[in-house]
Amino acid sequence: MSSKFIKTLGALVTGLMLVFGASTVRAADSSAPIVIPTHNWSSQVVMAYVIGGIFESMGNNVEYVSADTQAVYESIRQGDVTISHEVWQSTFGASFYAAMAKGGIIDAGTHAAKTLEEVGVPQWVIDENLCPGLPNWEALKNCKDVFATPDSGGKGRILEGPQSWHGQEYPDRVEALLGDDYVVKFAGGADALWAELAAAKKEGRGTIIFNWTPNFTDADGFVFIEWPPYYLGCRKQDGGDSKCGSPIGWLKKAANYKFPKTHPAAYTMFSRLSFNAGQIGQMAALVDIDGMTHEDAAKKWLADNEDVWKPFIGKGM
Amino acid sequence: MCCLAAGLERKIGIDSRIMNQLTNHPKLIQFIGLLVIFSLLCFFIAPSETNVLWRFPSLLAGLPYLINDSVEYLMFDWWPIQVYDPEIEEFEEKPLILQVTRAISASILFLIGLIREIILGGFKTIVTFTSWDFVSENKWARWPALPWTVVAGGAILLGYKLQGKGLAMLAGFSTIYLAVFGQWEPSMQTLSFVLFAAPVSFILGLTLGIWAYKNRNVELTLNPFLNVMQIMPHFSYLVPVMVFFGIGDHAGAIATIIFATPPMVRLTVLGLKRVSPEVLEAGMMSGCSNFQLMYKVLIPTARRDLLIGVNQVIMQCLAMAVIASFIGAKGLGFNLLLSLNGLRIGEAIEQGICIVLIAVVLDRLSLAWANKKTDYFAELTFIKRHKYSLLFLVILVAGSVLAYVGTFIFREGYNYLYIVPHNKGITIKDTLQNGVDWIWDTFFFALKGFNVFLIQEILMPMKAAYLSMPVAATLVLTMGVGYIIGGIRSAAIVGGFILFIALTEWWDRALITMYLMSFAVIVASIIGVTVGTLCAQNAYTAKFILLVCDTFQTFPSFIYLIPVIMLFGVTDTSVCIAVIVYATVPATRYTVEGLRSVSPDLHDAGSMSGVNRLQRWIKIELPMSFPHMALGVNQTVVFALSMVIIGAMIGTDDLGQYILKALSDKNGTGNGLTLGLCVAFIGLAVDQVIRTWANERKKVLGLA
């Protein structure tokens, strides 16, 4: 089996794939597009366009594809998607590392922003002292009635995000810490969470929903419940007893393993890129509060914040 | 049975009139007996996890893993080949199947891109034939977009050609709406997606249909697949498609094609079978070859049925527009999902209207095409024959000139005569949002009261009742119903379906799905039959309500989720109401059609025997149209099932929730497919019973 034959076969297959022509001369970066995924929340989509804009300012081609938040890591591994710029520790950490273990995805650094993904109550629950002792979790033991709903059978209800976000984590935790007094209900999507928030506000009643920060709900005030602190391995799926809350998490970036080779300049920028919570909040606010489109919001943010993102490209250090 | 009845009579001395009723209706006794057995089983089987009769052991729990491992092996391990990657100038070992499916993906993506760029402009197509480097260096190498005025003009012209002024106006209004409201780009992205998926589904469906028509074995083999595919929820296809083909517009298109092809196959077979033998013989007598017989005789004769199939295909494609965006399809569907996730209801409604408009226009256009008769004898001059093509050319030139002029008018910013950029048009989303807020503000507490009542008094008890059924009792009940109605064969089929579900680990979830479905079906059927009956009394109201049904049926199912989630929150009420609204349509339609199809002779015969209006309805119309109405209920079940699963987007704890979860699961393929089968089997079990019953009734009534 000569290597020539293999080469021919390889060339044939690539030809079949209609890959974008054979570029033999390579300048700094390949001109093949960098595929950026868009998910279904504002800050992520705006940041996709912001990062895309930075890539484009460097002369790269960019493409956007809408993708499922969990499945995207498998797509990055396969090369269907090039990067992911918001890997939330608590929600996506497992999928990210699962894909990494299979090979094909690399850790491209961490944002400055610290994240928290946790269940909590809206500010008015604290202000009106509906459940004395909150945000400490032990307070919940005495006020299951405050959080009961018609379909919860007299128990307090905790509205979790879709089951795909954390699987059995919250049911496990609630069972371990609060026993039979509370039930966890899975919502179908983020919209359901916000609808519940709006309805609870209208009635001035208490509600516990899953939420995260930075998020647009930060503006109205949202208080996360303080569970016993997280430590590695405390969750049931990691062999623990689930008597712990979520960690103050990192927000990472991921990339396909070929990205540094095909687009060295773009990758360098991407690995250096880091946003803090305030900046992510600004991006989300342009859409959620000012009502701009995601593309326009990204353009405006890029125009207003050149001093922030220009250094990411900078030559040398 | 009658002996038993006689025994009963003597023993307990039941009133002889009731006894007569019973002996005249032997099935009634059987049903009563079945219910007694069912209740006894429910009473005596102890609800404990260790009791096999309470919940069967999940013998099929390994099935998803088996499917998954096979798929994984096929996709990622089987037959590795060396592939050269020019990007990193290295050889890589890649499995064969993955390369093949990625090649298919790339070709589909190319075609969708081509259609998209014809309408919206771009450079991807040029990239395919040259390279990214070429396009980056030569900024002129861009395909221009069709100005929106040209597309609008083309739509008006097509409407006029196919039907006349009315349709032309509808097409014109809709396209202009899309442009003016700044939804042009996403709308055309969605349209280009449909313009790819629909023809492929059509050709695929036609080919399979012809094959099935010619070969009885093929038809028999295809039938169960078609049955399952038509009831299987859309979500459950998405995972395997994603594994095989990756994510993007192509994946969305493939999922759509899988979903849209079955009705086309059905209608092809139906249409070809309906061609009268005389036509066929005439063809043979004129010496047609097999090929000629098919393409010159059969297909033109069955043209109308085939074009109705095209209509169905287009509708299915649009119904998938939102769902396909889960695996990467761009366009209105994705934007709608995004708005919903931020609870920007006004914006979501605005985007929903666009999908509905596209759906209605395409529906009307394809129906008009189906109903248009070809004039085989007209002798036309070149100009007359190509009148519309020439007119379109004029529109193209005029539109381009207009767009060019536009560059002088709108020197700064956007050229509105070329393409109205996304969200730069006028918008009524704030008004819509205010409207929604107003409804919410005004009716909040009334709705809340209703919601609490419904949940506490009806839904929760019903759910509890379903969950407290021992699996053995459920199996006996369903098989018994199958036996009474369709004999041993139906009993076996229904039993097989239910047993499959009972042996998976999702039996409780399936019970919840059944509870949601049956509640919705009962309410939808009551509403549908009532409204249908009232409207069927008069030719005009009947026509009107059918039009309303048509319009509602074109709405993609997702649209129904928007208002309910706002009004009723994350509850089963929301899901039920969305399902009821969606599922009432077929119940109404079939009722109207059934009642209207009762022949006037029967009405006259009834009137002569001196029945009044009510008697006529109860004694003549209702029994005569009952079989057709039953088929309506059957459709209602199918609609309700599909919507219950989509209800997972609101938040349910039934099979749908798990299907949704499978989208991002490691074992997603296996779980998704198995769960999808469970849902399909619920529908097929109901279908088996109702269809058998309806067919028998039809025979008895001399309708079949």
Chai-1 contact restraints between the chains, C-beta under 6 A:
chainA,res_idxA,chainB,res_idxB,connection_type,confidence,min_distance_angstrom,max_distance_angstrom,comment,restraint_id
A,I6,B,Q82,contact,1.0,0.0,6.0,A-B,restraint_1
A,G10,B,Q82,contact,1.0,0.0,6.0,A-B,restraint_2
A,G10,B,V83,contact,1.0,0.0,6.0,A-B,restraint_3
A,G10,B,Y84,contact,1.0,0.0,6.0,A-B,restraint_4
A,V13,B,V83,contact,1.0,0.0,6.0,A-B,restraint_5
A,V13,B,Q99,contact,1.0,0.0,6.0,A-B,restraint_6
A,L16,B,A103,contact,1.0,0.0,6.0,A-B,restraint_7
A,M17,B,A103,contact,1.0,0.0,6.0,A-B,restraint_8
A,M17,B,A106,contact,1.0,0.0,6.0,A-B,restraint_9
A,L18,B,A106,contact,1.0,0.0,6.0,A-B,restraint_10
A,F20,B,V127,contact,1.0,0.0,6.0,A-B,restraint_11
A,F20,B,S131,contact,1.0,0.0,6.0,A-B,restraint_12
A,F20,B,W132,contact,1.0,0.0,6.0,A-B,restraint_13
A,G21,B,S131,contact,1.0,0.0,6.0,A-B,restraint_14
A,A22,B,P86,contact,1.0,0.0,6.0,A-B,restraint_15
A,S23,B,S131,contact,1.0,0.0,6.0,A-B,restraint_16
A,S23,B,D133,contact,1.0,0.0,6.0,A-B,restraint_17
A,S30,B,E87,contact,1.0,0.0,6.0,A-B,restraint_18
A,S31,B,W132,contact,1.0,0.0,6.0,A-B,restraint_19
A,S31,B,D133,contact,1.0,0.0,6.0,A-B,restraint_20
A,S31,B,S136,contact,1.0,0.0,6.0,A-B,restraint_21
A,A32,B,W132,contact,1.0,0.0,6.0,A-B,restraint_22
A,N40,B,L337,contact,1.0,0.0,6.0,A-B,restraint_23
A,N40,B,L338,contact,1.0,0.0,6.0,A-B,restraint_24
A,N40,B,N341,contact,1.0,0.0,6.0,A-B,restraint_25
A,S42,B,G342,contact,1.0,0.0,6.0,A-B,restraint_26
A,N61,B,W132,contact,1.0,0.0,6.0,A-B,restraint_27
A,V65,B,G248,contact,1.0,0.0,6.0,A-B,restraint_28
A,V65,B,G328,contact,1.0,0.0,6.0,A-B,restraint_29
A,S66,B,S325,contact,1.0,0.0,6.0,A-B,restraint_30
A,S66,B,G328,contact,1.0,0.0,6.0,A-B,restraint_31
A,S66,B,F334,contact,1.0,0.0,6.0,A-B,restraint_32
A,A67,B,I247,contact,1.0,0.0,6.0,A-B,restraint_33
A,A67,B,G328,contact,1.0,0.0,6.0,A-B,restraint_34
A,D68,B,L663,contact,1.0,0.0,6.0,A-B,restraint_35
A,D68,B,S664,contact,1.0,0.0,6.0,A-B,restraint_36
A,Q70,B,S664,contact,1.0,0.0,6.0,A-B,restraint_37
A,A71,B,S664,contact,1.0,0.0,6.0,A-B,restraint_38
A,S75,B,I247,contact,1.0,0.0,6.0,A-B,restraint_39
A,D80,B,G246,contact,1.0,0.0,6.0,A-B,restraint_40
A,D80,B,I247,contact,1.0,0.0,6.0,A-B,restraint_41
A,P150,B,V452,contact,1.0,0.0,6.0,A-B,restraint_42
A,P150,B,I455,contact,1.0,0.0,6.0,A-B,restraint_43
A,P150,B,Q456,contact,1.0,0.0,6.0,A-B,restraint_44
A,D151,B,I455,contact,1.0,0.0,6.0,A-B,restraint_45
A,D151,B,T571,contact,1.0,0.0,6.0,A-B,restraint_46
A,Q163,B,Q657,contact,1.0,0.0,6.0,A-B,restraint_47
A,Q163,B,K661,contact,1.0,0.0,6.0,A-B,restraint_48
A,S164,B,K661,contact,1.0,0.0,6.0,A-B,restraint_49
A,S164,B,S664,contact,1.0,0.0,6.0,A-B,restraint_50
A,F186,B,G651,contact,1.0,0.0,6.0,A-B,restraint_51
A,A187,B,V570,contact,1.0,0.0,6.0,A-B,restraint_52
A,A187,B,G651,contact,1.0,0.0,6.0,A-B,restraint_53
A,G188,B,A648,contact,1.0,0.0,6.0,A-B,restraint_54
A,G188,B,M649,contact,1.0,0.0,6.0,A-B,restraint_55
A,G188,B,I650,contact,1.0,0.0,6.0,A-B,restraint_56
A,G188,B,G651,contact,1.0,0.0,6.0,A-B,restraint_57
A,G189,B,N341,contact,1.0,0.0,6.0,A-B,restraint_58
A,G189,B,M649,contact,1.0,0.0,6.0,A-B,restraint_59
A,A190,B,N341,contact,1.0,0.0,6.0,A-B,restraint_60
A,D191,B,L340,contact,1.0,0.0,6.0,A-B,restraint_61
A,D191,B,N341,contact,1.0,0.0,6.0,A-B,restraint_62
A,D191,B,L343,contact,1.0,0.0,6.0,A-B,restraint_63
A,A192,B,V570,contact,1.0,0.0,6.0,A-B,restraint_64
A,A192,B,I650,contact,1.0,0.0,6.0,A-B,restraint_65
A,A192,B,G651,contact,1.0,0.0,6.0,A-B,restraint_66
A,W194,B,L343,contact,1.0,0.0,6.0,A-B,restraint_67
A,A195,B,L343,contact,1.0,0.0,6.0,A-B,restraint_68
A,A195,B,I565,contact,1.0,0.0,6.0,A-B,restraint_69
A,A195,B,M566,contact,1.0,0.0,6.0,A-B,restraint_70
A,A195,B,G569,contact,1.0,0.0,6.0,A-B,restraint_71
A,E196,B,G569,contact,1.0,0.0,6.0,A-B,restraint_72
A,E196,B,V570,contact,1.0,0.0,6.0,A-B,restraint_73
A,A199,B,G569,contact,1.0,0.0,6.0,A-B,restraint_74
A,K202,B,F444,contact,1.0,0.0,6.0,A-B,restraint_75
A,K258,B,I88,contact,1.0,0.0,6.0,A-B,restraint_76
A,K261,B,I88,contact,1.0,0.0,6.0,A-B,restraint_77
A,T262,B,E87,contact,1.0,0.0,6.0,A-B,restraint_78
A,T293,B,N423,contact,1.0,0.0,6.0,A-B,restraint_79
